[in-house]
Amino acid sequence: MLTASAEDRFWTKVNRSGPISLRREAPGRCWVWTASLRADGYGQFRSGGRVGGRNVRAHRVAYELLVSAIPDGLVIDHLCRNRACVNPEHLEPVTHRVNVIRGEGVSAKAARATHCKRGHAFDAENTIIRRSGKRLCKACQRAYTASYNAMLKRQALQPLPPPSGPVPSGKGFVAAGSEQYSKSLYKAT
């Protein structure tokens, strides 16, 4: 993958005495990438020289140099949650889905939830799974539907307010408040 000189250049940009990972899954020190970082916090390494080269993620290079090639369809998960870390003991090839679920984002937190926000369990009997994969609580959906239907029923039972403008009659419009107006409101059509 890299020439010997590129590999030497790569390792000069790694600080092997970085912070100790506090995560059980990633024991030991992080090897911190000290060169260029992308906006998302991942290290990047210029592979192939200035002309015709390309930027590659530093953790992927470290994994391939010290462990093996990354299998197709897999991404590298930072077990230590330090995106600048290139310690191969802190890196694991996983599917994109597993990587997202292990993360700290909104979708990861939602995927790990065992109960809805009102405390009902997400289990086989109480869970609706939409096509998008989003989970809904059946108990909460029933409560919402019941309150919505009750609101619709209350609205249907309330009398309609009289119209404020002219009302159509058989031969045009009738002015609001006139005798014809009252008759036109209750006229069967």
C-alpha atoms as an extended CHARMM CRD file, in Angstrom:
* protein
*
       189  EXT
         1         1  MET       CA              0.0000000000        0.0000000000        0.0000000000  PROA      1               0.0000000000
         2         2  LEU       CA              2.6220000000        2.5750000000        1.0340000000  PROA      2               0.0000000000
         3         3  THR       CA              6.2310000000        2.8180000000        0.0260000000  PROA      3               0.0000000000
         4         4  ALA       CA              8.8420000000        2.4510000000        2.7720000000  PROA      4               0.0000000000
         5         5  SER       CA              9.5040000000        6.1970000000        2.7970000000  PROA      5               0.0000000000
         6         6  ALA       CA              5.7640000000        6.9860000000        2.9920000000  PROA      6               0.0000000000
         7         7  GLU       CA              5.3720000000        4.5060000000        5.8560000000  PROA      7               0.0000000000
         8         8  ASP       CA              8.2780000000        6.1560000000        7.7170000000  PROA      8               0.0000000000
         9         9  ARG       CA              6.7150000000        9.5540000000        7.1020000000  PROA      9               0.0000000000
        10        10  PHE       CA              3.3810000000        8.2270000000        8.4210000000  PROA      10              0.0000000000
        11        11  TRP       CA              4.8160000000        7.0110000000       11.7560000000  PROA      11              0.0000000000
        12        12  THR       CA              6.5990000000       10.3200000000       12.4080000000  PROA      12              0.0000000000
        13        13  LYS       CA              3.1300000000       11.8880000000       12.6720000000  PROA      13              0.0000000000
        14        14  VAL       CA              1.9380000000        9.5490000000       15.4670000000  PROA      14              0.0000000000
        15        15  ASN       CA              2.3030000000       10.2580000000       19.2050000000  PROA      15              0.0000000000
        16        16  ARG       CA              2.2060000000        6.8480000000       20.9070000000  PROA      16              0.0000000000
        17        17  SER       CA              2.0420000000        8.3450000000       24.4000000000  PROA      17              0.0000000000
        18        18  GLY       CA             -1.3790000000        9.9070000000       24.0390000000  PROA      18              0.0000000000
        19        19  PRO       CA             -4.1120000000        9.8430000000       26.6840000000  PROA      19              0.0000000000
        20        20  ILE       CA             -5.1230000000        6.5750000000       28.3080000000  PROA      20              0.0000000000
        21        21  SER       CA             -8.4770000000        5.3900000000       27.0360000000  PROA      21              0.0000000000
        22        22  LEU       CA            -11.0900000000        5.1320000000       29.7700000000  PROA      22              0.0000000000
        23        23  ARG       CA            -13.1960000000        2.7350000000       27.7390000000  PROA      23              0.0000000000
        24        24  ARG       CA            -13.0510000000       -0.9240000000       28.7100000000  PROA      24              0.0000000000
        25        25  GLU       CA            -13.1820000000       -2.0040000000       25.0450000000  PROA      25              0.0000000000
        26        26  ALA       CA             -9.9850000000       -0.0500000000       24.2300000000  PROA      26              0.0000000000
        27        27  PRO       CA             -7.3630000000       -0.5470000000       26.9340000000  PROA      27              0.0000000000
        28        28  GLY       CA             -4.0980000000        1.3460000000       26.8780000000  PROA      28              0.0000000000
        29        29  ARG       CA             -2.9990000000        4.6300000000       25.3950000000  PROA      29              0.0000000000
        30        30  CYS       CA             -4.3820000000        6.2650000000       22.2930000000  PROA      30              0.0000000000
        31        31  TRP       CA             -1.8520000000        6.8020000000       19.5380000000  PROA      31              0.0000000000
        32        32  VAL       CA             -2.7610000000       10.3340000000       18.5440000000  PROA      32              0.0000000000
        33        33  TRP       CA             -2.4050000000       11.5420000000       14.9790000000  PROA      33              0.0000000000
        34        34  THR       CA             -0.4510000000       14.8150000000       15.2110000000  PROA      34              0.0000000000
        35        35  ALA       CA             -0.6200000000       15.9400000000       11.5960000000  PROA      35              0.0000000000
        36        36  SER       CA             -3.5580000000       17.1830000000        9.5590000000  PROA      36              0.0000000000
        37        37  LEU       CA             -7.0570000000       16.6080000000       10.9290000000  PROA      37              0.0000000000
        38        38  ARG       CA            -10.2430000000       16.7580000000        8.8900000000  PROA      38              0.0000000000
        39        39  ALA       CA            -13.0870000000       19.0110000000       10.0240000000  PROA      39              0.0000000000
        40        40  ASP       CA            -14.8120000000       15.9520000000       11.5700000000  PROA      40              0.0000000000
        41        41  GLY       CA            -11.7560000000       15.1830000000       13.7470000000  PROA      41              0.0000000000
        42        42  TYR       CA            -10.3030000000       12.2380000000       11.8330000000  PROA      42              0.0000000000
        43        43  GLY       CA             -6.6060000000       12.2870000000       10.9200000000  PROA      43              0.0000000000
        44        44  GLN       CA             -5.7230000000       12.4560000000        7.2590000000  PROA      44              0.0000000000
        45        45  PHE       CA             -2.5440000000       11.4040000000        5.4820000000  PROA      45              0.0000000000
        46        46  ARG       CA             -1.4400000000       12.3420000000        1.9840000000  PROA      46              0.0000000000
        47        47  SER       CA             -0.6830000000        9.1120000000        0.1860000000  PROA      47              0.0000000000
        48        48  GLY       CA              1.1400000000        9.0690000000       -3.1400000000  PROA      48              0.0000000000
        49        49  GLY       CA              2.8760000000       12.4550000000       -3.0550000000  PROA      49              0.0000000000
        50        50  ARG       CA              1.7710000000       15.9760000000       -3.8390000000  PROA      50              0.0000000000
        51        51  VAL       CA              0.9040000000       15.3290000000       -7.4720000000  PROA      51              0.0000000000
        52        52  GLY       CA             -1.4630000000       12.4650000000       -8.1370000000  PROA      52              0.0000000000
        53        53  GLY       CA             -1.7240000000       11.5600000000       -4.4770000000  PROA      53              0.0000000000
        54        54  ARG       CA             -4.8420000000       11.4940000000       -2.3610000000  PROA      54              0.0000000000
        55        55  ASN       CA             -5.8210000000       12.0780000000        1.2400000000  PROA      55              0.0000000000
        56        56  VAL       CA             -6.6470000000        8.9250000000        3.1760000000  PROA      56              0.0000000000
        57        57  ARG       CA             -7.8520000000        8.5700000000        6.7430000000  PROA      57              0.0000000000
        58        58  ALA       CA             -4.9220000000        7.9520000000        9.0590000000  PROA      58              0.0000000000
        59        59  HSD       CA             -6.6660000000        5.3220000000       11.2040000000  PROA      59              0.0000000000
        60        60  ARG       CA             -7.3970000000        3.2180000000        8.1280000000  PROA      60              0.0000000000
        61        61  VAL       CA             -3.7370000000        3.3800000000        7.0530000000  PROA      61              0.0000000000
        62        62  ALA       CA             -2.5460000000        2.3580000000       10.5460000000  PROA      62              0.0000000000
        63        63  TYR       CA             -4.9730000000       -0.5640000000       10.6530000000  PROA      63              0.0000000000
        64        64  GLU       CA             -3.8940000000       -1.8200000000        7.2390000000  PROA      64              0.0000000000
        65        65  LEU       CA             -0.1890000000       -1.4210000000        8.0600000000  PROA      65              0.0000000000
        66        66  LEU       CA             -0.2950000000       -3.2490000000       11.3920000000  PROA      66              0.0000000000
        67        67  VAL       CA             -3.2600000000       -5.6560000000       11.1780000000  PROA      67              0.0000000000
        68        68  SER       CA             -4.6330000000       -6.4410000000        7.7160000000  PROA      68              0.0000000000
        69        69  ALA       CA             -6.6460000000       -5.0850000000        4.8430000000  PROA      69              0.0000000000
        70        70  ILE       CA            -10.0940000000       -3.7890000000        5.7660000000  PROA      70              0.0000000000
        71        71  PRO       CA            -12.7080000000       -6.1880000000        4.3580000000  PROA      71              0.0000000000
        72        72  ASP       CA            -15.0790000000       -4.8020000000        1.7230000000  PROA      72              0.0000000000
        73        73  GLY       CA            -18.2940000000       -3.3880000000        3.1700000000  PROA      73              0.0000000000
        74        74  LEU       CA            -16.7650000000       -2.6780000000        6.5790000000  PROA      74              0.0000000000
        75        75  VAL       CA            -15.6480000000        0.5580000000        8.2070000000  PROA      75              0.0000000000
        76        76  ILE       CA            -13.2680000000        1.1400000000       11.1110000000  PROA      76              0.0000000000
        77        77  ASP       CA            -14.8450000000        1.8150000000       14.5030000000  PROA      77              0.0000000000
        78        78  HSD       CA            -12.8260000000        3.7250000000       17.1280000000  PROA      78              0.0000000000
        79        79  LEU       CA            -13.4910000000        1.7450000000       20.2940000000  PROA      79              0.0000000000
        80        80  CYS       CA            -11.8660000000        4.5400000000       22.3190000000  PROA      80              0.0000000000
        81        81  ARG       CA            -14.1660000000        7.1690000000       20.6800000000  PROA      81              0.0000000000
        82        82  ASN       CA            -11.0960000000        9.3180000000       19.9240000000  PROA      82              0.0000000000
        83        83  ARG       CA            -11.2530000000       10.0820000000       16.2040000000  PROA      83              0.0000000000
        84        84  ALA       CA             -7.5890000000       11.1290000000       16.0790000000  PROA      84              0.0000000000
        85        85  CYS       CA             -6.4480000000        7.7520000000       17.4950000000  PROA      85              0.0000000000
        86        86  VAL       CA             -4.5650000000        5.3530000000       15.1840000000  PROA      86              0.0000000000
        87        87  ASN       CA             -3.7890000000        2.6080000000       17.7560000000  PROA      87              0.0000000000
        88        88  PRO       CA             -4.8150000000       -0.6340000000       16.0190000000  PROA      88              0.0000000000
        89        89  GLU       CA             -5.8880000000       -2.1110000000       19.3800000000  PROA      89              0.0000000000
        90        90  HSD       CA             -8.5190000000        0.6300000000       19.5470000000  PROA      90              0.0000000000
        91        91  LEU       CA             -9.7680000000        0.0160000000       15.9950000000  PROA      91              0.0000000000
        92        92  GLU       CA            -12.2170000000       -2.6420000000       14.8380000000  PROA      92              0.0000000000
        93        93  PRO       CA            -13.7060000000       -3.2960000000       11.3870000000  PROA      93              0.0000000000
        94        94  VAL       CA            -17.5230000000       -3.3530000000       11.6180000000  PROA      94              0.0000000000
        95        95  THR       CA            -20.5200000000       -2.6420000000        9.4070000000  PROA      95              0.0000000000
        96        96  HSD       CA            -21.6340000000        0.9600000000        9.0630000000  PROA      96              0.0000000000
        97        97  ARG       CA            -24.8040000000        0.1770000000       11.0370000000  PROA      97              0.0000000000
        98        98  VAL       CA            -22.8720000000       -1.2380000000       13.9940000000  PROA      98              0.0000000000
        99        99  ASN       CA            -20.5370000000        1.7600000000       13.9110000000  PROA      99              0.0000000000
       100       100  VAL       CA            -23.4640000000        4.1920000000       14.0380000000  PROA      100             0.0000000000
       101       101  ILE       CA            -25.2310000000        2.3110000000       16.8460000000  PROA      101             0.0000000000
       102       102  ARG       CA            -22.0480000000        2.2600000000       18.9300000000  PROA      102             0.0000000000
       103       103  GLY       CA            -21.7060000000        6.0260000000       18.5230000000  PROA      103             0.0000000000
       104       104  GLU       CA            -23.0490000000        8.9220000000       20.5800000000  PROA      104             0.0000000000
       105       105  GLY       CA            -25.3690000000       10.5050000000       18.0030000000  PROA      105             0.0000000000
       106       106  VAL       CA            -29.1450000000       10.8750000000       18.1600000000  PROA      106             0.0000000000
       107       107  SER       CA            -29.8290000000        7.7860000000       16.0540000000  PROA      107             0.0000000000
       108       108  ALA       CA            -27.4140000000        5.7070000000       18.1670000000  PROA      108             0.0000000000
       109       109  LYS       CA            -29.1190000000        6.7410000000       21.3940000000  PROA      109             0.0000000000
       110       110  ALA       CA            -32.5500000000        6.0070000000       19.8990000000  PROA      110             0.0000000000
       111       111  ALA       CA            -31.4180000000        2.5780000000       18.7000000000  PROA      111             0.0000000000
       112       112  ARG       CA            -30.1240000000        1.6790000000       22.1710000000  PROA      112             0.0000000000
       113       113  ALA       CA            -33.3110000000        2.8240000000       23.9450000000  PROA      113             0.0000000000
       114       114  THR       CA            -35.1740000000        0.0150000000       25.7000000000  PROA      114             0.0000000000
       115       115  HSD       CA            -38.1780000000        2.1550000000       26.7320000000  PROA      115             0.0000000000
       116       116  CYS       CA            -40.1450000000        5.0230000000       25.1820000000  PROA      116             0.0000000000
       117       117  LYS       CA            -40.0130000000        8.5070000000       26.7000000000  PROA      117             0.0000000000
       118       118  ARG       CA            -43.0640000000        7.6860000000       28.8470000000  PROA      118             0.0000000000
       119       119  GLY       CA            -41.4910000000        4.5280000000       30.2610000000  PROA      119             0.0000000000
       120       120  HSD       CA            -43.2100000000        1.8000000000       28.2000000000  PROA      120             0.0000000000
       121       121  ALA       CA            -40.9260000000       -1.0810000000       27.1940000000  PROA      121             0.0000000000
       122       122  PHE       CA            -39.9030000000       -1.5370000000       23.5730000000  PROA      122             0.0000000000
       123       123  ASP       CA            -40.7180000000       -5.2400000000       23.3540000000  PROA      123             0.0000000000
       124       124  ALA       CA            -42.3870000000       -7.4880000000       20.7640000000  PROA      124             0.0000000000
       125       125  GLU       CA            -45.9240000000       -6.8170000000       22.0640000000  PROA      125             0.0000000000
       126       126  ASN       CA            -45.5870000000       -3.0390000000       22.4620000000  PROA      126             0.0000000000
       127       127  THR       CA            -43.5150000000       -1.9490000000       19.4670000000  PROA      127             0.0000000000
       128       128  ILE       CA            -44.4600000000       -0.8110000000       15.9770000000  PROA      128             0.0000000000
       129       129  ILE       CA            -41.5570000000       -0.7470000000       13.5120000000  PROA      129             0.0000000000
       130       130  ARG       CA            -42.0080000000        1.5620000000       10.5470000000  PROA      130             0.0000000000
       131       131  ARG       CA            -40.5070000000        0.9250000000        7.1090000000  PROA      131             0.0000000000
       132       132  SER       CA            -37.8490000000        3.5150000000        7.9380000000  PROA      132             0.0000000000
       133       133  GLY       CA            -36.8120000000        1.4020000000       10.9430000000  PROA      133             0.0000000000
       134       134  LYS       CA            -38.1480000000        3.9000000000       13.4890000000  PROA      134             0.0000000000
       135       135  ARG       CA            -39.7660000000        2.2840000000       16.5280000000  PROA      135             0.0000000000
       136       136  LEU       CA            -43.0520000000        3.5370000000       17.9720000000  PROA      136             0.0000000000
       137       137  CYS       CA            -44.6410000000        2.6180000000       21.2920000000  PROA      137             0.0000000000
       138       138  LYS       CA            -48.0810000000        1.0020000000       20.7840000000  PROA      138             0.0000000000
       139       139  ALA       CA            -49.3340000000        2.1720000000       24.2040000000  PROA      139             0.0000000000
       140       140  CYS       CA            -48.4000000000        5.7860000000       23.4340000000  PROA      140             0.0000000000
       141       141  GLN       CA            -49.9000000000        5.5370000000       19.9320000000  PROA      141             0.0000000000
       142       142  ARG       CA            -53.1900000000        4.2270000000       21.3830000000  PROA      142             0.0000000000
       143       143  ALA       CA            -53.2670000000        7.0840000000       23.9280000000  PROA      143             0.0000000000
       144       144  TYR       CA            -52.5170000000        9.6430000000       21.2180000000  PROA      144             0.0000000000
       145       145  THR       CA            -55.1930000000        8.2320000000       18.8890000000  PROA      145             0.0000000000
       146       146  ALA       CA            -57.7920000000        8.1990000000       21.7090000000  PROA      146             0.0000000000
       147       147  SER       CA            -57.0700000000       11.8360000000       22.6490000000  PROA      147             0.0000000000
       148       148  TYR       CA            -57.1100000000       12.8990000000       18.9850000000  PROA      148             0.0000000000
       149       149  ASN       CA            -60.4480000000       11.1580000000       18.3670000000  PROA      149             0.0000000000
       150       150  ALA       CA            -61.9000000000       12.7310000000       21.5400000000  PROA      150             0.0000000000
       151       151  MET       CA            -60.8120000000       16.1630000000       20.3070000000  PROA      151             0.0000000000
       152       152  LEU       CA            -62.4690000000       15.5360000000       16.9240000000  PROA      152             0.0000000000
       153       153  LYS       CA            -65.6800000000       14.4230000000       18.6730000000  PROA      153             0.0000000000
       154       154  ARG       CA            -65.7100000000       17.5550000000       20.8570000000  PROA      154             0.0000000000
       155       155  GLN       CA            -65.2570000000       19.7300000000       17.7880000000  PROA      155             0.0000000000
       156       156  ALA       CA            -68.0810000000       17.9200000000       15.9370000000  PROA      156             0.0000000000
       157       157  LEU       CA            -70.5100000000       18.4720000000       18.8490000000  PROA      157             0.0000000000
       158       158  GLN       CA            -69.8660000000       22.2040000000       19.0890000000  PROA      158             0.0000000000
       159       159  PRO       CA            -72.3180000000       24.3380000000       17.0910000000  PROA      159             0.0000000000
       160       160  LEU       CA            -70.8350000000       26.1970000000       14.2130000000  PROA      160             0.0000000000
       161       161  PRO       CA            -70.5770000000       29.9460000000       14.6890000000  PROA      161             0.0000000000
       162       162  PRO       CA            -72.8300000000       31.9700000000       12.3980000000  PROA      162             0.0000000000
       163       163  PRO       CA            -71.0920000000       33.1820000000        9.2770000000  PROA      163             0.0000000000
       164       164  SER       CA            -69.9200000000       36.7750000000        9.4860000000  PROA      164             0.0000000000
       165       165  GLY       CA            -70.3670000000       37.6490000000        5.8360000000  PROA      165             0.0000000000
       166       166  PRO       CA            -73.1360000000       37.3490000000        3.2640000000  PROA      166             0.0000000000
       167       167  VAL       CA            -74.7350000000       33.9250000000        2.8580000000  PROA      167             0.0000000000
       168       168  PRO       CA            -75.6630000000       32.6290000000       -0.5880000000  PROA      168             0.0000000000
       169       169  SER       CA            -79.3840000000       32.3090000000       -1.2240000000  PROA      169             0.0000000000
       170       170  GLY       CA            -81.2070000000       31.0280000000       -4.2430000000  PROA      170             0.0000000000
       171       171  LYS       CA            -80.8770000000       34.3530000000       -6.1000000000  PROA      171             0.0000000000
       172       172  GLY       CA            -77.5830000000       35.7540000000       -4.8660000000  PROA      172             0.0000000000
       173       173  PHE       CA            -76.3000000000       36.7810000000       -1.4470000000  PROA      173             0.0000000000
       174       174  VAL       CA            -78.3270000000       37.7900000000        1.6160000000  PROA      174             0.0000000000
       175       175  ALA       CA            -76.9720000000       40.3410000000        4.0970000000  PROA      175             0.0000000000
       176       176  ALA       CA            -75.9880000000       38.9560000000        7.5140000000  PROA      176             0.0000000000
       177       177  GLY       CA            -78.5340000000       39.7090000000       10.2550000000  PROA      177             0.0000000000
       178       178  SER       CA            -81.6040000000       39.9960000000        7.9650000000  PROA      178             0.0000000000
       179       179  GLU       CA            -84.6950000000       37.7960000000        8.2530000000  PROA      179             0.0000000000
       180       180  GLN       CA            -83.8060000000       36.0760000000        4.9920000000  PROA      180             0.0000000000
       181       181  TYR       CA            -80.3620000000       35.4050000000        6.4250000000  PROA      181             0.0000000000
       182       182  SER       CA            -81.7670000000       33.3710000000        9.3260000000  PROA      182             0.0000000000
       183       183  LYS       CA            -83.9810000000       31.3980000000        6.9660000000  PROA      183             0.0000000000
       184       184  SER       CA            -81.0920000000       30.6870000000        4.5830000000  PROA      184             0.0000000000
       185       185  LEU       CA            -79.0230000000       29.1540000000        7.3760000000  PROA      185             0.0000000000
       186       186  TYR       CA            -81.5600000000       26.4250000000        8.0190000000  PROA      186             0.0000000000
       187       187  LYS       CA            -82.8800000000       25.9920000000        4.4930000000  PROA      187             0.0000000000
       188       188  ALA       CA            -82.7230000000       22.3770000000        3.2950000000  PROA      188             0.0000000000
       189       189  THR       CA            -80.8220000000       22.0500000000        0.0620000000  PROA      189             0.0000000000
